[in-house]
């Protein structure tokens, strides 16, 4: 089986800018080269071919190309070098295989696949029912007939020009599986390549089409007249052409055909067969002169392997749970992005479209997440560069237990120097965000935005800027968040596609929390109501929006929010369903419990407390596994109930336990607010110092000038002004009330 489906032992080269792109499954780099070697010409080629000169790979090729090829050979034992047809001719003329390693030519280890397609698209196998035809244009008196060595039943043979011309005029040439032309060569540049027994010249006509594989066996010139003819046949529809450079001897040609055609009929790939043939000790005047043009992975088989399936078929297999199909599809999209010059994040867009995983389809994303967890560590390195961050996005939503492992993976990728596309830094930022490491989360967003052009704000930059708005709300910097929100909202209002629609939907949540940070509770309530109304369009049930509406209502007017509380109670009364929904991710039931607990405190409703504490066991467990914020809030609200004189039916964790758990995930602004509410000014001041440290990175954050009109440029001034406002509200001898927190924008979020 060819290694193509695994990608290992393959390297692709194509022009990029003023140089060359070198690409393998595990590394890529731009080479500032215009030619593959500093030497050349017919004399040098003949010296190498006739083995009168020995030139090592490392010294024969321009650096670092020789070293890169040598490293691949050392790692995999063989290398298929795919040379894009977009490369200039000098790259295809270079005699790579005649160079040596440890004193031996590279035939059988290195195969240059010249004039390969500019994009590696899936290639269906050839139907074995299609015949293999040999056109034998040698005279009957030739002492060696290369076609005679082919085993019976493998091919059909037509002898002589008359039979050949009749078939080419009447037969179905394009319906063949392969076509072999055997003749003498004119050995003249600028002439037809084949010389017939009567002295006339001939070339294979293309007016009746061509089969996928064409093999030309004749003597050619050292300048490559048969190479030129091979390129003509590729241009006219052949997928793969094999043709010699130079003069194969009749016996060498016979040995090559006798070994090649049976293996081709049996289903082996062209490149693997040729590599094996070139390893034979007597291949010097036969297989070693054969060059491969076009696709090396062409083969004959009744069934396709994964890497040969069209995108939609491969995607269907992947959707049905075929992990190998998913892996092949992901790797294909990765290579396609590089070859087509697109940013690597385009691969995620294509994957979602092929698998029908929309940006808001939680169930489809969960399925994909589960599949990726079992396959992603075997993906190509540059596939992991966009898939592993996507896993981080899913893990933050569905299973926080995976975040530590994904952080380790990220560090490994960065240690390998893997460059990653801008949008994935939004995904990576989720890991730091979920752990309360806001400085690191902001740094990730800044890294991503540094790679974004201003006109990409609503496409590649939408996730980054939207996440940044949320982070600024979390670190209580609402003024710049408001400016960025407006810029993002104005931009998205000019987009008309599914992803932009969903970005606008998510932006309502950020706008509502921003309104709370600005002390605009009425606006926040309206935004969550609007968002709840449109949730069904995106397949959601509105529970999270209900939770936020109840939370706001509890702080503003608990009596007015009684109707919302009844809705929440109806959902929370289904104990089994709630417990099932309290999974390891960012789940709605825990936010509903938080909101209902806040309402129980503000409404002094003991029945509500009893309902909340019916989940005390799972809430206490979540203090130490996953996000400690929502359960911490619940228990703090229960402590506030006690301070109001309410007698709780259950024991709850002490305030020190709750604080320690929430400190671990750096809920400092929330802890400061809770401490201020109970009159603990000293601890509130201490937590505000931690908030200030959280917003003051040792390495300055650098933001693009176009972002929010440069509002984030003087970061230190923004932080200092906000810190002063917070101290004025929370560190004061005056009584801090719920109304104080609400109007100042410092209520726990």
matplotlib code that plots the C-alpha trace (Angstrom):
import matplotlib.pyplot as plt

x = [0.0, 1.3, 2.3, 0.3, -2.8, -0.6, 1.4, 4.6, 7.5, 6.0, 7.1, 5.5, 7.2, 5.6, 6.5, 5.7, 6.6, 10.2, 11.1, 9.8, 7.4, 8.6, 5.8, 5.6, 3.2, 5.4, 7.1, 6.9, 9.1, 9.7, 13.0, 14.6, 15.7, 15.3, 17.1, 17.5, 21.3, 24.2, 25.5, 23.8, 23.9, 24.0, 27.6, 26.9, 23.7, 25.5, 28.3, 25.8, 23.7, 26.6, 28.0, 31.3, 30.7, 29.4, 27.7, 26.2, 22.7, 23.7, 26.3, 24.6, 21.5, 21.2, 21.0, 18.8, 17.0, 19.5, 19.5, 15.7, 15.5, 18.2, 16.4, 13.1, 15.0, 16.7, 13.3, 11.1, 13.6, 12.0, 10.6, 8.1, 9.0, 5.9, 7.1, 4.3, 3.8, 3.8, 7.5, 9.9, 11.5, 14.8, 13.2, 11.9, 15.1, 17.2, 18.5, 17.6, 17.6, 21.1, 22.6, 24.0, 23.7, 26.5, 28.0, 24.9, 22.5, 19.1, 17.1, 14.6, 14.6, 13.8, 11.2, 10.7, 7.1, 7.4, 4.7, 2.4, -1.0, -0.9, -3.5, -3.7, -7.3, -8.8, -8.0, -10.4, -8.8, -9.0, -11.6, -9.9, -12.4, -10.6, -8.0, -4.3, -3.1, 0.4, 1.0, 4.1, 5.6, 8.9, 9.7, 8.9, 12.6, 13.8, 15.7, 14.2, 10.5, 9.9, 6.1, 6.9, 8.0, 4.6, 2.7, -0.3, -3.6, -2.2, -2.4, -3.6, -0.9, -1.3, 1.7, 2.6, 1.6, -1.4, -3.1, -2.2, -3.5, -6.8, -7.4, -6.6, -9.1, -11.9, -11.2, -12.2, -8.8, -10.1, -11.8, -8.5, -7.0, -3.4, -1.7, 1.9, 3.8, 6.9, 9.0, 12.4, 13.0, 13.9, 16.3, 15.7, 14.5, 11.7, 10.6, 7.9, 9.4, 8.9, 10.7, 8.9, 10.5, 9.9, 11.8, 8.8, 8.2, 5.1, 3.5, 0.5, -2.6, -4.9, -8.0, -9.8, -8.8, -6.3, -6.4, -5.3, -1.9, 0.4, 3.8, 6.3, 9.2, 11.7, 15.1, 15.0, 17.4, 19.3, 17.6, 14.2, 12.3, 10.1, 9.7, 8.2, 5.9, 4.9, 3.9, 1.8, -0.1, -0.7, -2.1, -4.4, -5.9, -3.6, -3.3, 0.1, 2.8, 6.0, 8.7, 12.5, 15.1, 17.9, 18.2, 16.9, 18.2, 15.6, 16.3, 16.0, 12.6, 11.5, 12.4, 10.6, 7.4, 7.4, 7.5, 5.4, 2.3, 1.4, 1.7, -0.3, -3.0, -2.9, -3.7, -0.3, 0.3, 2.4, 5.0, 5.4, 5.9, 8.5, 10.4, 10.6, 11.7, 14.5, 15.9, 16.7, 20.4, 19.9, 17.6, 20.3, 19.4, 15.8, 13.6, 16.2, 15.8, 12.0, 10.6, 7.1, 5.0, 1.7, 0.2, 2.1, -0.8, -2.7, -3.7, -6.2, -8.8, -12.5, -12.7, -11.4, -9.3, -10.2, -7.7, -9.2, -12.8, -14.4, -14.9, -18.6, -18.3, -15.4, -17.4, -20.4, -18.2, -16.8, -20.3, -21.2, -18.4, -15.5, -12.5, -10.0, -12.2, -12.3, -8.5, -8.1, -10.5, -8.8, -5.4, -6.7, -8.1, -4.9, -2.8, -5.4, -5.2, -1.4, -1.4, -4.2, -2.6, -5.5, -5.2, -5.3, -8.4, -10.3, -9.9, -12.3, -14.9, -14.7, -14.8, -17.9, -19.6, -18.7, -19.8, -22.8, -21.6, -22.9, -21.5, -24.5, -25.3, -24.3, -25.2, -23.2, -20.2, -20.3, -20.2, -17.3, -15.5, -15.8, -14.4, -11.5, -10.5, -9.8, -8.0, -6.4, -3.0, -2.4, -3.1, -0.4, 1.3, -0.2, -3.6, -3.2, -2.4, -6.1, -7.8, -6.3, -7.4, -10.9, -10.9, -10.1, -13.1, -15.3, -13.7, -14.4, -18.0, -18.5, -15.9, -13.5, -11.6, -9.9, -8.4, -5.2, -4.3, -5.0, -2.8, 0.0, -0.6, -0.5, 2.9, 4.2, 3.1, 4.7, 7.9, 8.0, 7.6, 4.3, 2.7, -1.0, -3.7, -5.1, -8.6, -7.2, -5.9, -9.5, -9.9, -6.6, -7.6, -10.5, -8.2, -6.7, -10.1, -11.7, -8.9, -9.3, -5.9, -7.2, -3.8, -2.8, -6.3, -5.8, -2.3, -3.7, -6.3, -3.7, -1.5, -4.4, -5.4, -1.8, -2.3, -5.6, -6.1, -8.6, -10.9, -11.0, -12.7, -16.1, -14.7, -11.5, -11.5, -15.1, -14.4, -11.3, -13.0, -16.2, -14.1, -12.1, -15.3, -16.3, -12.8, -12.9, -16.3, -14.9, -11.9, -14.3, -13.2, -16.5, -15.6, -13.3, -15.5, -18.4, -16.4, -15.2, -18.8, -20.1, -17.4, -18.1, -21.9, -21.6, -19.4, -21.6, -24.7, -23.2, -22.7, -25.3, -24.2, -24.9, -21.7, -22.2, -25.9, -24.6, -21.9, -24.6, -26.6, -23.7, -22.9, -26.2, -25.0, -21.8, -23.7, -26.0, -23.2, -21.5, -24.6, -24.5, -20.9, -22.0, -24.8, -27.6, -29.7, -32.7, -30.8, -29.3, -32.7, -34.0, -31.0, -31.4, -35.1, -34.3, -31.7, -34.2, -36.7, -34.3, -32.8, -35.1, -33.7, -30.3, -31.6, -31.4, -34.1, -33.5, -32.6, -29.4, -31.2, -33.9, -31.1, -29.6, -33.0, -33.8, -30.4, -30.9, -34.4, -33.3, -30.9, -33.3, -36.7, -37.2, -41.0, -41.2, -39.1, -41.4, -42.8, -39.3, -38.6, -41.6, -40.3, -36.9, -38.6, -40.5, -37.3, -35.3, -38.0, -37.1, -34.3, -33.1, -33.0, -31.1, -28.5, -28.1, -27.6, -24.9, -22.1, -18.5, -18.8, -20.2, -23.8, -27.0, -28.5, -25.8, -26.4, -30.1, -29.3, -27.1, -29.9, -32.5, -30.3, -29.8, -33.6, -34.1, -31.8, -33.3, -36.9, -36.2, -37.9, -37.1, -38.8, -36.5, -33.5, -34.7, -34.9, -31.5, -29.9, -31.5, -28.5, -26.0, -24.0, -23.3, -22.7, -20.2, -18.4, -18.3, -16.4, -13.4, -14.0, -14.7, -15.8, -16.1, -17.8, -21.5, -21.6, -19.5, -22.1, -24.9, -23.3, -22.5, -26.1, -27.1, -24.7, -26.4, -29.7, -28.4, -27.2, -30.7, -31.9, -33.2, -32.7, -31.4, -32.3, -28.9, -25.3, -23.3, -19.5, -18.1, -17.2, -13.5, -13.9, -15.9, -13.4, -10.4, -12.1, -13.0, -9.6, -8.1, -9.9, -9.3, -12.9, -11.4, -13.8, -16.7, -15.1, -14.5, -18.2, -19.4, -16.9, -18.1, -21.7, -21.0, -19.0, -15.5, -13.8, -10.2, -10.7, -12.6, -9.5, -7.2, -9.2, -9.3, -5.5, -5.6, -8.0, -5.5, -2.7, -4.8, -5.2, -1.5, 0.6, 4.3, 4.6, 2.7, -0.3, 0.0, -3.2, -3.7, -4.2, -7.3, -9.0, -11.6, -9.9, -6.9, -8.9, -6.7, -3.5, -3.1, -3.9, -2.3, -4.4, -7.6, -6.7, -5.7, -8.9, -11.1, -9.2, -9.8, -13.6, -13.7, -12.0, -14.4, -17.4, -16.2, -13.6, -15.6, -17.0, -20.4, -22.8, -22.5, -25.9, -27.2, -28.3, -24.8, -23.3, -26.0, -25.7, -21.9, -21.6, -19.8, -22.3, -20.9, -21.1]
y = [0.0, 3.4, 5.7, 8.5, 7.9, 8.3, 11.2, 9.9, 9.5, 12.1, 15.7, 18.3, 21.3, 24.2, 27.8, 30.4, 34.1, 34.3, 30.9, 27.4, 25.9, 22.6, 20.6, 17.3, 15.8, 16.9, 20.1, 23.0, 25.9, 28.4, 27.9, 31.0, 29.1, 29.6, 26.5, 23.1, 22.9, 25.2, 22.8, 21.3, 20.8, 17.7, 16.8, 16.7, 14.7, 12.2, 11.8, 11.1, 8.8, 6.7, 6.7, 8.1, 10.8, 10.4, 13.5, 13.2, 14.4, 17.0, 18.6, 18.1, 20.1, 23.7, 24.0, 23.3, 21.2, 18.4, 18.3, 18.2, 15.3, 13.4, 13.9, 12.5, 9.5, 8.8, 8.9, 7.0, 5.0, 6.3, 9.5, 10.4, 13.9, 15.6, 18.4, 20.7, 21.4, 25.1, 24.8, 26.1, 23.5, 23.4, 21.8, 18.9, 18.4, 18.0, 14.4, 13.9, 10.1, 10.0, 11.7, 9.5, 8.8, 6.8, 6.3, 4.7, 6.3, 7.0, 4.8, 2.8, 5.2, 8.6, 9.0, 12.4, 12.6, 15.4, 17.7, 16.7, 18.5, 21.8, 20.5, 16.9, 16.0, 12.5, 10.1, 7.2, 3.8, 2.4, -0.3, -3.6, -4.5, -1.9, -3.6, -2.8, -2.5, -2.6, -0.9, -2.7, -0.6, -2.6, -4.6, -8.3, -9.0, -7.3, -9.8, -8.5, -7.9, -6.3, -7.1, -10.9, -11.0, -9.8, -12.8, -14.1, -12.6, -9.3, -7.3, -7.2, -6.6, -5.0, -5.5, -3.3, 0.1, -1.1, -2.8, 0.1, 2.8, 0.8, 0.6, 4.2, 5.2, 2.8, 1.8, 3.3, 4.6, 6.5, 3.3, 1.6, 1.1, 1.7, 2.1, 1.1, 2.3, 0.3, 1.6, 2.9, 6.5, 9.2, 10.7, 14.1, 17.1, 18.9, 15.7, 13.1, 10.9, 7.4, 5.9, 3.2, 0.3, 2.1, 5.2, 7.4, 9.2, 8.9, 10.1, 8.9, 10.8, 12.2, 13.0, 9.9, 10.5, 8.8, 6.3, 7.3, 5.6, 5.9, 4.3, 5.3, 2.9, 4.1, 5.7, 9.4, 12.2, 13.3, 16.7, 14.9, 14.7, 12.0, 14.1, 16.8, 14.3, 13.1, 16.6, 16.8, 13.7, 15.0, 18.2, 16.1, 14.1, 11.3, 11.1, 9.5, 9.0, 6.9, 7.8, 7.4, 10.1, 8.7, 5.3, 2.2, -1.1, -3.6, -6.1, -3.4, -2.3, -5.9, -6.5, -3.4, -4.3, -7.8, -6.6, -3.5, -4.6, -7.6, -5.5, -2.7, -5.2, -6.6, -3.1, -1.6, 2.1, 3.3, 5.0, 2.0, -0.3, 2.0, 2.4, -1.4, -1.9, 0.7, -1.2, -4.2, -4.6, -4.9, -1.8, 0.7, 0.6, 0.0, 1.1, 3.6, 5.6, 5.8, 9.0, 9.5, 12.4, 13.3, 11.3, 8.5, 7.1, 5.9, 2.2, -0.3, -1.7, -2.4, -0.6, 2.8, 3.4, 6.3, 8.7, 8.0, 8.8, 12.1, 14.6, 14.0, 10.2, 10.4, 12.8, 10.5, 7.7, 10.0, 11.1, 7.4, 7.0, 5.9, 7.3, 6.5, 8.3, 11.4, 11.3, 11.1, 13.9, 16.2, 15.6, 16.2, 19.5, 20.5, 19.9, 21.5, 24.8, 24.9, 24.0, 26.5, 29.3, 29.6, 30.3, 27.0, 28.0, 27.5, 23.8, 24.0, 25.8, 23.1, 20.3, 21.7, 22.1, 18.5, 17.0, 19.3, 20.5, 24.0, 26.6, 26.3, 22.5, 21.3, 17.7, 17.5, 19.3, 16.8, 13.9, 15.4, 16.1, 12.5, 11.3, 13.8, 12.6, 9.1, 10.2, 13.6, 12.4, 10.4, 13.3, 15.1, 17.8, 20.6, 19.0, 19.1, 22.8, 23.5, 20.4, 20.4, 24.1, 23.1, 20.4, 23.0, 25.0, 21.9, 20.9, 24.3, 23.8, 20.1, 18.6, 20.6, 17.5, 17.5, 21.0, 20.1, 17.5, 19.9, 22.5, 20.0, 19.3, 23.0, 23.4, 20.5, 22.1, 25.3, 23.5, 22.1, 25.6, 24.9, 28.1, 28.3, 30.4, 33.5, 32.2, 29.3, 31.6, 32.3, 28.6, 28.2, 31.3, 29.3, 27.1, 30.0, 31.7, 28.6, 28.5, 32.1, 33.0, 36.2, 37.6, 34.6, 34.5, 38.2, 37.5, 34.7, 37.0, 39.7, 37.1, 36.1, 39.7, 40.5, 38.1, 39.6, 42.2, 45.0, 43.9, 40.4, 41.6, 40.0, 36.8, 35.5, 38.0, 37.6, 34.9, 36.7, 40.1, 38.6, 36.7, 39.8, 41.7, 38.8, 38.9, 42.6, 42.2, 39.5, 41.7, 44.6, 46.9, 47.8, 51.1, 49.6, 46.5, 48.8, 50.3, 47.0, 45.6, 48.4, 48.0, 44.3, 44.7, 47.3, 45.0, 41.9, 43.9, 43.9, 40.2, 37.7, 34.1, 31.5, 32.0, 35.8, 35.2, 33.0, 35.5, 38.2, 35.9, 35.3, 39.0, 39.7, 37.7, 39.7, 42.9, 42.0, 41.2, 44.4, 46.3, 44.8, 45.9, 49.4, 49.4, 49.1, 46.3, 47.2, 47.1, 43.7, 42.2, 43.4, 41.9, 38.5, 38.6, 39.3, 36.5, 34.1, 34.8, 33.8, 30.7, 28.3, 29.5, 28.1, 24.9, 26.0, 25.8, 29.2, 27.9, 29.8, 33.0, 32.3, 31.9, 35.3, 37.0, 35.5, 36.5, 40.1, 40.1, 38.8, 41.7, 44.3, 43.3, 39.8, 40.2, 41.3, 38.3, 35.8, 34.6, 33.9, 32.0, 29.8, 28.9, 28.0, 26.0, 24.0, 23.0, 22.4, 20.2, 17.4, 16.2, 13.4, 15.6, 18.4, 15.9, 14.4, 17.9, 18.8, 17.3, 18.2, 21.2, 24.7, 23.5, 25.5, 23.8, 25.0, 28.6, 28.2, 26.9, 29.9, 32.3, 30.5, 30.7, 34.4, 34.8, 32.7, 35.0, 38.2, 37.0, 35.3, 32.2, 29.1, 26.7, 27.9, 27.3, 23.8, 23.1, 24.5, 22.5, 19.3, 19.5, 20.3, 17.1, 17.7, 21.4, 20.7, 18.2, 20.9, 23.2, 21.0, 19.7, 22.0, 25.6, 26.5, 29.8, 28.8, 26.4, 28.9, 31.6, 29.2, 28.5, 32.2, 33.1, 30.4, 32.0, 35.4, 33.7, 32.7, 36.2, 37.3, 35.0, 32.1, 28.6, 26.3, 22.6, 21.4, 22.0, 23.8, 24.4, 27.1, 30.5, 29.7, 26.5, 28.3, 31.2, 28.9, 27.0, 30.2, 31.8, 28.8, 29.8, 33.5, 34.8, 37.8, 40.5, 38.3, 37.5, 41.2, 41.9, 39.1, 40.3, 43.8, 42.7, 41.0, 44.0, 42.4, 45.5, 44.2, 41.1, 43.0, 45.3, 42.3, 40.7, 44.0, 44.0, 40.5, 41.9, 44.7, 42.2, 40.1, 43.1, 44.2, 41.7, 41.8, 41.6, 44.5, 43.6, 44.8, 45.5, 46.5, 50.2, 49.5, 47.7, 49.9, 53.0, 52.3, 52.3, 49.6, 51.4, 53.0, 49.8, 50.9, 54.0, 52.0, 49.6, 52.4, 54.3, 51.3, 50.2, 53.6, 53.3, 49.8, 50.8, 53.7, 51.4, 48.3, 49.6, 52.1, 52.5, 53.0, 50.0, 48.1, 46.9, 44.9, 48.1, 49.4, 46.5, 46.7, 50.4, 50.3, 47.3, 45.3, 42.6, 39.1, 37.8]
z = [0.0, -0.9, 2.0, 0.5, 2.6, 5.7, 4.3, 5.8, 3.3, 1.1, 0.4, -1.8, -3.4, -5.2, -6.0, -3.3, -3.7, -4.8, -3.5, -2.9, -0.4, 1.1, 2.8, 4.6, 7.0, 9.9, 8.8, 6.3, 5.4, 2.8, 0.9, -0.6, -3.7, -7.5, -8.6, -6.9, -7.5, -8.4, -11.1, -14.2, -17.9, -20.1, -19.2, -15.5, -16.0, -18.2, -15.7, -13.0, -15.1, -16.3, -12.7, -13.7, -11.1, -7.5, -6.0, -2.6, -1.9, 0.7, -1.5, -4.9, -4.0, -2.8, 1.0, 2.8, 0.2, 0.3, 4.1, 4.1, 1.7, 3.6, 6.9, 5.3, 3.9, 7.3, 9.0, 6.5, 4.4, 1.2, -0.1, -2.8, -3.9, -5.5, -7.8, -8.7, -12.4, -11.4, -10.7, -13.4, -15.7, -13.9, -10.9, -13.0, -14.9, -11.8, -11.6, -7.9, -8.1, -9.5, -6.4, -3.8, -0.1, 1.6, -1.8, -3.4, -5.9, -4.5, -7.0, -5.1, -2.1, -3.7, -6.4, -8.0, -9.2, -11.8, -13.1, -10.3, -10.1, -8.3, -5.9, -4.7, -5.3, -4.6, -7.4, -8.0, -8.8, -12.3, -12.9, -13.3, -16.1, -18.2, -20.4, -20.6, -24.1, -25.6, -28.9, -30.2, -33.0, -33.2, -36.3, -36.2, -36.8, -33.6, -31.5, -28.2, -28.0, -24.5, -24.7, -24.8, -21.2, -19.8, -18.3, -20.2, -19.3, -18.1, -21.3, -24.9, -27.5, -31.0, -33.3, -36.2, -37.4, -39.4, -36.4, -34.2, -36.5, -37.1, -33.3, -32.7, -35.3, -34.2, -30.6, -27.3, -26.2, -23.2, -22.0, -21.5, -18.1, -19.4, -22.7, -23.4, -26.5, -27.5, -30.3, -31.4, -30.7, -33.2, -30.5, -32.0, -30.3, -32.1, -34.0, -33.3, -30.6, -32.2, -35.2, -37.1, -39.1, -42.4, -41.3, -40.6, -37.4, -35.2, -32.0, -30.0, -31.2, -28.5, -30.6, -29.2, -25.6, -23.4, -20.6, -17.1, -17.4, -20.5, -20.6, -23.3, -24.0, -26.5, -26.7, -26.0, -25.8, -22.8, -23.2, -22.7, -26.0, -24.4, -21.3, -23.5, -25.1, -21.6, -20.7, -23.9, -22.8, -19.3, -20.8, -23.0, -20.2, -19.0, -15.2, -15.1, -17.7, -17.5, -19.9, -20.0, -20.0, -22.2, -23.8, -22.1, -23.5, -24.9, -22.1, -19.4, -20.9, -21.0, -17.4, -16.4, -18.2, -17.0, -13.3, -13.6, -15.5, -13.3, -10.1, -11.7, -12.6, -9.1, -7.6, -6.6, -7.0, -9.9, -7.7, -5.4, -8.3, -9.9, -6.7, -6.2, -9.8, -9.5, -6.5, -8.6, -9.3, -13.1, -13.4, -14.4, -18.2, -17.6, -14.6, -13.4, -16.6, -16.2, -14.9, -13.4, -14.6, -12.9, -10.1, -8.5, -6.5, -9.5, -9.2, -10.5, -8.0, -7.8, -4.4, -3.3, -0.2, 2.0, 0.5, -3.0, -2.1, -3.2, -0.4, 0.0, 0.1, 2.6, 4.7, 4.7, 6.0, 8.7, 9.7, 10.2, 12.7, 10.5, 12.3, 9.5, 7.0, 9.3, 9.6, 5.8, 5.3, 7.8, 6.4, 2.9, 3.8, 5.5, 2.4, 0.2, 2.2, 1.8, -1.9, -2.7, -0.7, 1.7, 5.4, 7.4, 9.3, 6.0, 6.7, 9.6, 7.5, 4.8, 7.4, 9.0, 5.7, 4.6, 7.9, 8.3, 11.6, 11.9, 14.3, 16.5, 16.3, 19.8, 19.2, 16.0, 17.7, 20.5, 18.1, 16.2, 19.5, 20.5, 17.2, 17.3, 20.8, 19.4, 16.2, 16.6, 18.0, 14.8, 12.4, 10.5, 12.5, 10.5, 10.8, 14.5, 14.3, 13.6, 14.9, 18.5, 19.1, 17.8, 20.4, 23.0, 21.9, 22.2, 25.5, 27.1, 26.1, 26.8, 29.0, 31.1, 32.1, 28.7, 29.0, 30.8, 28.2, 25.4, 27.1, 27.0, 23.3, 22.6, 24.3, 22.3, 19.0, 19.9, 20.9, 17.4, 16.0, 14.3, 13.0, 13.6, 11.9, 13.6, 14.6, 16.6, 19.2, 20.1, 20.8, 22.7, 24.8, 26.1, 28.1, 30.0, 30.3, 31.8, 34.4, 35.2, 33.7, 32.1, 31.3, 29.3, 27.6, 26.6, 25.3, 23.1, 21.7, 21.0, 19.2, 17.0, 16.2, 15.3, 12.4, 11.2, 8.5, 9.3, 6.5, 8.1, 11.3, 10.6, 9.1, 10.5, 13.4, 14.5, 17.1, 18.5, 18.9, 20.3, 22.8, 23.6, 24.5, 26.8, 28.5, 29.0, 30.7, 32.9, 34.0, 34.5, 31.7, 30.2, 28.5, 25.9, 25.7, 24.6, 21.8, 20.5, 20.7, 18.6, 16.0, 15.9, 15.7, 12.9, 11.0, 11.4, 10.4, 6.9, 6.6, 5.4, 6.1, 8.7, 10.7, 10.9, 12.0, 14.8, 15.8, 16.0, 18.3, 20.6, 20.6, 22.3, 25.3, 25.5, 25.0, 27.9, 30.3, 29.2, 30.0, 33.5, 33.9, 32.9, 35.5, 32.9, 34.2, 32.2, 28.9, 29.9, 30.6, 27.2, 25.4, 27.1, 26.3, 22.6, 22.6, 24.2, 21.5, 18.7, 20.4, 18.6, 15.3, 16.4, 18.0, 21.6, 24.3, 25.9, 29.4, 29.6, 28.7, 31.3, 33.9, 33.1, 33.1, 36.5, 37.8, 36.7, 38.0, 41.4, 41.9, 40.5, 41.9, 43.1, 43.4, 39.8, 38.8, 40.5, 37.2, 35.9, 39.2, 38.6, 35.2, 36.7, 39.5, 37.0, 35.2, 38.4, 39.9, 37.5, 39.7, 37.3, 34.2, 36.1, 37.4, 34.0, 32.5, 35.1, 33.0, 33.0, 30.6, 30.5, 31.0, 31.4, 34.5, 36.8, 35.7, 36.4, 39.9, 40.4, 39.4, 41.4, 44.5, 44.0, 43.7, 46.9, 48.8, 47.5, 47.8, 51.2, 49.8, 52.0, 49.6, 46.8, 49.2, 49.8, 46.0, 45.4, 48.3, 46.9, 44.6, 47.3, 46.7, 43.0, 43.6, 46.3, 44.0, 41.2, 43.5, 43.0, 39.5, 36.5, 36.9, 40.5, 39.9, 39.5, 42.5, 44.5, 43.8, 44.8, 48.2, 48.8, 48.2, 50.7, 53.2, 52.5, 53.2, 56.6, 57.3, 56.6, 59.4, 57.3, 58.6, 55.9, 55.9, 54.8, 55.8, 53.2, 52.6, 54.8, 53.2, 53.5, 51.5, 48.8, 48.6, 48.3, 45.4, 43.6, 44.2, 42.4, 39.3, 40.0, 40.6, 42.4, 41.3, 42.3, 45.7, 46.3, 45.7, 48.0, 50.7, 50.4, 50.7, 54.1, 55.3, 55.0, 53.6, 54.2, 52.2, 49.5, 49.2, 49.0, 46.2, 44.3, 44.4, 42.8, 40.2, 39.4, 39.1, 36.8, 34.5, 34.6, 32.6, 32.9, 29.2, 27.7, 25.6, 22.0, 20.1, 16.4, 15.9, 13.9, 16.8, 18.4, 17.1, 19.3, 22.5, 24.0, 23.2, 26.7, 28.6, 31.8, 32.0, 31.4, 34.2, 36.7, 36.1, 36.6, 39.7, 41.3, 40.6, 42.1, 45.3, 45.7, 45.6, 47.4, 49.9, 51.8, 55.3, 53.7, 53.5, 50.3, 49.2, 46.3, 44.7, 45.1, 43.2, 40.5, 39.7, 39.8, 37.5, 40.1, 40.8, 40.6, 37.0]

ax = plt.figure().add_subplot(projection="3d")
ax.plot(x, y, z, "-o")
ax.set_aspect("equal")
plt.show()
